[in-house]
Amino acid sequence: MRLSIILPAKNEETGLAKSLPALRARWPEAEVIVVDDGSTDRTAAVCGEHGVQVLSSPYSMGNGAAIKRGARAASGDILVFMDADGQHDPAHIQSLLEQLDVGYDMVVGARDGSGQANAGRGLANAFYNRLASWMTGHRIMDLTSGFRAVRAGKFMEFLHLLPNGFSYPTTSTMAFFRSAYPVAYVPIPVAKRVGTSSHIRPIKDGIRFLLIIFKIATLYSPLKLFAPIAACFGFAGLGWYAWTFHQNGRFTNMSMLLLSAAVIVFLIGLVSEQITSLTYQKGDGGI
């Protein structure tokens, strides 16, 4: 089957100068596509020097947008996504492909601790992995890894769900689990980033990661998020009612507010669950 390797890149001339020769040497028959996401350095020129296809945009659209553009342009039956910063060794692609041959539809390269940008990022990713594992009932070793191999036909089913910014790995992983497409993880070592420092910004990306938590829940099973919140409101309402009845022998407005909130939150979760089911339903007008 034809292999397409897609690298989203923004100002990654140094990383590409290292990655592209290694890719060409290890996978000479593969289609290599670099999506230049509005770079202001020599990213496009480096791609031309190594004879790979480059898709350039006049301004930055985001990592997820680059992934979508690359996937649409790819002609391969298998799509491999990897970062352009030199962290991923092209030789490790073989490990991902071997798992696809076993019968998996997506295989993700799971980074070790050395592959995290910093300690805070590592702790955040560990939390997301545990949350996603609880939501799906499957062990998720690296929810946010950008190094993965997928079957093109199945990946294209979820292309419209992917955000233009970050978190495309989260969205695609949860979509595959939700649709009962088998996902495997392969531990891989990760080199230090080549070139400029990571684009991670603590405050902005801290908020972004918080939104990822809600995305995980709403993409997979909203009731697993809404039901515990509804239960907290319900127990608080009952507890407050018990206290006020014991003290004053009456049912207060606060108890009614808390119990009403419990019912409303639960019903929102129930409706969200039905919408999620329809989102992943195949057929006319579906995915």
Wavefront OBJ file of the C-alpha trace (Angstrom):
o trace
v 0.000 0.000 0.000
v 1.157 3.520 -0.781
v 2.549 5.504 2.139
v 2.133 9.273 2.603
v 4.156 11.082 5.274
v 2.785 14.472 6.325
v 4.724 17.057 8.324
v 3.012 20.259 9.497
v 5.686 22.948 9.777
v 5.890 26.526 10.966
v 9.371 28.078 10.904
v 11.056 24.668 11.015
v 13.901 25.118 8.527
v 16.453 23.660 10.958
v 14.350 20.653 11.918
v 13.411 19.903 8.302
v 17.054 20.076 7.220
v 17.601 17.158 9.607
v 14.330 15.254 9.093
v 13.902 15.329 5.319
v 17.209 13.654 4.321
v 16.545 10.909 6.870
v 13.005 10.440 5.545
v 14.205 10.244 1.957
v 16.906 7.740 2.849
v 14.638 5.486 4.913
v 11.430 5.780 2.848
v 12.453 6.597 -0.737
v 9.150 5.416 -2.236
v 6.910 7.292 0.189
v 5.039 10.456 -0.677
v 6.371 13.216 1.612
v 4.229 16.315 2.080
v 5.304 19.317 4.160
v 2.522 21.762 4.986
v 4.135 25.173 5.456
v 1.824 26.956 7.886
v 2.712 30.560 7.083
v 6.427 30.275 7.885
v 8.613 33.379 7.732
v 11.926 31.504 7.483
v 13.360 29.189 4.775
v 10.985 26.304 5.490
v 9.634 26.193 1.917
v 13.103 26.590 0.425
v 14.490 23.689 2.454
v 11.626 21.498 1.212
v 12.464 22.445 -2.381
v 16.114 21.581 -1.850
v 15.138 18.060 -0.784
v 12.567 17.522 -3.514
v 9.481 17.046 -1.361
v 6.000 18.375 -1.985
v 5.233 21.536 -0.027
v 1.846 23.140 0.554
v 2.296 26.765 1.574
v -0.271 29.104 3.077
v 0.062 32.906 3.119
v -0.633 33.035 6.844
v -0.721 30.652 9.803
v -3.937 28.629 10.008
v -2.924 26.340 12.860
v -1.490 22.867 13.344
v -4.830 21.124 12.849
v -5.492 23.051 9.639
v -2.081 21.945 8.323
v -2.944 18.327 9.123
v -6.239 18.608 7.250
v -4.622 20.205 4.208
v -1.954 17.528 4.115
v -4.466 14.698 4.479
v -6.590 16.036 1.626
v -3.556 16.298 -0.657
v -2.158 12.853 0.218
v -2.676 9.947 -2.156
v -1.483 7.170 0.150
v -3.532 4.365 1.690
v -1.602 4.885 4.938
v -1.003 8.353 6.386
v 1.878 9.003 8.768
v 1.908 12.277 10.683
v 5.076 13.471 12.385
v 6.493 16.720 13.710
v 8.957 18.708 11.616
v 11.190 19.719 14.515
v 13.534 16.725 14.345
v 12.165 14.971 17.430
v 10.909 11.910 15.544
v 13.218 9.342 13.981
v 11.917 8.177 10.564
v 13.131 4.673 11.404
v 10.388 4.411 14.038
v 7.719 4.628 11.350
v 8.330 0.934 10.714
v 7.166 0.089 14.256
v 3.894 1.920 13.629
v 3.318 0.194 10.301
v 3.917 -3.236 11.834
v 1.035 -2.645 14.240
v -1.226 -1.555 11.384
v -0.444 -4.887 9.726
v -1.688 -6.658 12.847
v -5.120 -5.114 12.338
v -5.113 -1.737 14.087
v -6.535 1.324 12.327
v -4.445 3.906 14.178
v -1.050 3.472 15.810
v 0.429 6.225 17.963
v 4.045 6.714 18.965
v 3.945 7.171 22.746
v 6.660 9.502 24.018
v 8.662 8.873 27.173
v 9.248 11.559 29.800
v 12.199 13.045 27.896
v 9.887 13.916 25.030
v 7.847 16.444 27.025
v 8.531 20.150 26.590
v 8.816 20.683 30.362
v 7.750 19.180 33.682
v 4.446 21.061 33.715
v 3.599 19.861 30.234
v 4.468 16.314 31.254
v 2.162 16.432 34.288
v -0.657 17.892 32.187
v -0.297 15.152 29.577
v -0.247 12.477 32.283
v -3.536 13.863 33.599
v -5.105 13.885 30.129
v -3.977 10.306 29.556
v -5.658 9.150 32.769
v -8.831 11.093 32.039
v -9.075 9.752 28.498
v -8.340 6.211 29.709
v -11.229 6.489 32.185
v -13.547 7.892 29.527
v -12.795 5.203 26.942
v -12.076 2.204 29.149
v -8.807 1.677 27.252
v -5.284 2.507 28.377
v -4.118 5.630 26.556
v -0.364 6.093 26.821
v 0.000 9.426 25.000
v -3.149 11.326 24.067
v -1.401 14.345 22.520
v 1.384 12.711 20.492
v 1.580 14.045 16.945
v 3.488 10.991 15.682
v 0.962 8.486 14.366
v 0.042 6.228 11.442
v -3.571 5.786 10.327
v -5.564 4.185 7.563
v -6.416 7.046 5.225
v -10.035 6.064 4.575
v -10.920 5.936 8.257
v -9.027 9.127 9.110
v -10.871 11.059 6.407
v -14.190 10.138 8.049
v -13.349 12.444 10.953
v -11.539 15.224 9.101
v -14.379 17.700 9.651
v -14.175 17.165 13.417
v -10.535 18.227 13.678
v -9.907 21.736 15.040
v -7.727 24.145 13.076
v -5.559 24.812 16.105
v -3.881 22.365 18.434
v -5.375 19.157 19.884
v -5.930 17.353 16.574
v -4.281 14.264 18.178
v -6.830 14.326 21.001
v -9.779 14.709 18.655
v -8.686 12.013 16.216
v -7.826 9.517 18.969
v -11.153 9.917 20.752
v -13.024 9.749 17.439
v -11.373 6.431 16.593
v -12.165 4.969 20.006
v -15.749 6.249 19.833
v -16.260 4.586 16.443
v -14.768 1.250 17.589
v -11.707 1.546 15.346
v -8.820 -0.204 17.171
v -5.974 2.020 18.360
v -2.520 0.844 19.470
v 0.389 2.584 21.187
v 4.076 1.959 20.515
v 6.634 3.402 22.978
v 9.259 5.465 21.160
v 12.196 7.602 22.297
v 12.035 11.261 21.329
v 15.011 13.500 20.584
v 15.343 17.072 21.771
v 13.671 19.670 19.606
v 15.849 21.159 16.859
v 15.801 24.887 16.075
v 13.653 27.482 17.807
v 11.995 26.860 21.149
v 8.577 25.287 21.399
v 5.578 27.429 20.496
v 3.982 26.543 23.857
v 2.788 29.549 25.905
v 1.955 28.793 29.593
v -1.192 30.903 30.088
v -2.676 30.634 26.614
v -1.954 26.932 26.307
v -3.024 26.272 29.897
v -6.489 27.486 28.922
v -6.268 25.467 25.724
v -5.448 22.306 27.662
v -8.379 22.949 29.986
v -10.621 23.048 26.927
v -9.076 19.766 25.784
v -10.406 18.138 28.953
v -13.956 19.130 28.019
v -13.328 18.129 24.415
v -12.309 14.654 25.585
v -15.577 14.265 27.452
v -17.877 15.740 24.816
v -16.234 13.801 22.000
v -16.543 10.440 23.675
v -19.278 10.214 26.296
v -20.748 13.487 27.618
v -22.731 11.739 30.368
v -19.484 10.690 32.018
v -18.817 14.393 32.539
v -22.325 15.714 33.158
v -23.612 12.890 35.399
v -21.017 13.393 38.196
v -21.610 17.154 38.110
v -25.371 16.592 38.317
v -24.820 14.197 41.224
v -22.786 16.834 43.085
v -25.592 19.370 42.686
v -28.133 16.752 43.747
v -26.271 15.711 46.909
v -25.630 19.359 47.779
v -29.338 20.120 47.406
v -30.392 17.149 49.518
v -27.753 17.938 52.127
v -28.840 21.554 52.388
v -32.482 20.501 52.606
v -31.676 18.071 55.423
v -29.818 20.803 57.319
v -32.486 23.486 56.913
v -35.271 21.040 57.760
v -33.438 20.024 60.922
v -32.753 23.625 61.883
v -35.920 25.423 60.735
v -38.277 22.702 59.576
v -38.601 24.059 56.052
v -37.564 23.573 52.438
v -35.549 26.585 51.197
v -35.107 28.216 47.803
v -31.431 27.207 47.800
v -32.372 23.536 48.043
v -34.755 23.944 45.128
v -32.078 25.765 43.099
v -29.488 23.035 43.688
v -31.885 20.184 42.912
v -33.133 21.973 39.793
v -29.555 22.468 38.654
v -28.931 18.736 39.105
v -31.872 17.851 36.872
v -30.936 20.447 34.230
v -27.273 19.389 34.064
v -28.259 15.725 33.783
v -30.724 16.459 30.972
v -28.086 18.508 29.108
v -25.725 15.543 29.399
v -28.417 13.202 28.119
v -29.099 15.385 25.078
v -25.358 15.756 24.454
v -25.003 11.975 24.548
v -27.638 11.628 21.832
v -25.993 14.325 19.699
v -22.629 12.585 20.066
v -24.155 9.300 18.935
v -25.595 10.991 15.847
v -22.236 12.631 15.096
v -20.536 9.246 14.816
v -23.408 7.553 12.990
v -22.568 6.531 9.454
v -25.002 6.975 6.635
v -26.432 9.673 4.423
v -25.427 13.051 5.771
v -23.238 11.415 8.417
v -19.532 10.838 8.555
l 1 2 3 4 5 6 7 8 9 10 11 12 13 14 15 16 17 18 19 20 21 22 23 24 25 26 27 28 29 30 31 32 33 34 35 36 37 38 39 40 41 42 43 44 45 46 47 48 49 50 51 52 53 54 55 56 57 58 59 60 61 62 63 64 65 66 67 68 69 70 71 72 73 74 75 76 77 78 79 80 81 82 83 84 85 86 87 88 89 90 91 92 93 94 95 96 97 98 99 100 101 102 103 104 105 106 107 108 109 110 111 112 113 114 115 116 117 118 119 120 121 122 123 124 125 126 127 128 129 130 131 132 133 134 135 136 137 138 139 140 141 142 143 144 145 146 147 148 149 150 151 152 153 154 155 156 157 158 159 160 161 162 163 164 165 166 167 168 169 170 171 172 173 174 175 176 177 178 179 180 181 182 183 184 185 186 187 188 189 190 191 192 193 194 195 196 197 198 199 200 201 202 203 204 205 206 207 208 209 210 211 212 213 214 215 216 217 218 219 220 221 222 223 224 225 226 227 228 229 230 231 232 233 234 235 236 237 238 239 240 241 242 243 244 245 246 247 248 249 250 251 252 253 254 255 256 257 258 259 260 261 262 263 264 265 266 267 268 269 270 271 272 273 274 275 276 277 278 279 280 281 282 283 284 285 286 287
